[in-house]
């Protein structure tokens, strides 16, 4: 599975930043995942010109250019920190899913 986040990744408290909330929820559920960082921060006006280009893959996968999104191994996409946290809580990792 792949978690796409902004540059915040898992920095800071999970209640304060959506990307941190998603990453911490997956960690708490016992998942190992690939972490991909995308550019084009909404609050950084110097990235606005390249935001669409920087987030093309996100838009193709989820229909929006907002992160975080989680792409499951079966190709299903879970968009948004709340939805990712819910999914992780409802589907805790089993030892066979967690990897070595």
N, C-alpha and C positions, 0 to 999 in steps of 0.2 A: 504494500500500500504506500501511497505517496501523500504527504501533507504539504500543500503549497501555502506559504506564508509570506508576509512582508519581511522586511529586515528585522523586525522585532522577534521573530521566531518564537522562542519560549522565554524571552526575557521579561522579568517583572512578574507581579502577581497576576494570576489567571483572571481575577475579576476586573483588572484594569485594562487589559488589552485583548482583543478577540483572538489574535494569533497565539498568544500565550495561553489563553483559556483552552483552545483546541489542543495544543501540544501537551499541556499538562493533563488534560482529560485522557488522552491516548496513553500517556505514560502511566497514569493511575490505573488504567484498565489492563496494563501489562503488554501493550503492543510495542513492537519494533517496527519502524517505518522509515522510509526515505523522506528527507526533509528538503524541499526545493524552495528557494527564496526567489521572489519576483520583485522587480523594481517598479517604479511608478507610484510613489506614495501620494495619497490624496492630499495630505497636509503640507507637502513640500512643493510649492508652486514651481520650482525649477524642474520638476519631473513631469509636469502636466503635458508638455509637448510630446513626450515619448511614452506616456502612460498607455495609450492604446496599443502601440507596437510592443512595449515591454510585457503586456499582459494578454497578448493574442492567444496563447495556449490556454490560459485560464478561461477566457471568453468562449473558446471552442469547446472546452470541457464542460463548463457549467452554465453558459448563457449569460454570464455577467463577468465583469472584470474585477470583482471584489474577492478578497481572500479573508479568511482561510477557506480552502476547500480540501476535501479528503477524497482521493480516488482509491477505491477498494480494489483488491486483486481481481475481482470479477468485472471491473470497469464501472461499477456504480459510483456516482459522484454524490457526496454529501457536502452541501454548501452552508457556510456560516458557522460561527463558533458554538452557538447554542445547539444547533442540529448535530454537530460533530460531538459535542460533549454528551448529548442524549444518546447518540448512537453508541459511543464508547461505553457508557454506563449500562446500556441494554445488551451489549454484546461483548462482555469481558473476554479477554484473550484466554484461550486454552493453551497449555504447554506446547501443543503441536503447532499452534499458530504463532507463538511468540518467537520461534527460531531457536538457535543454539544459545 
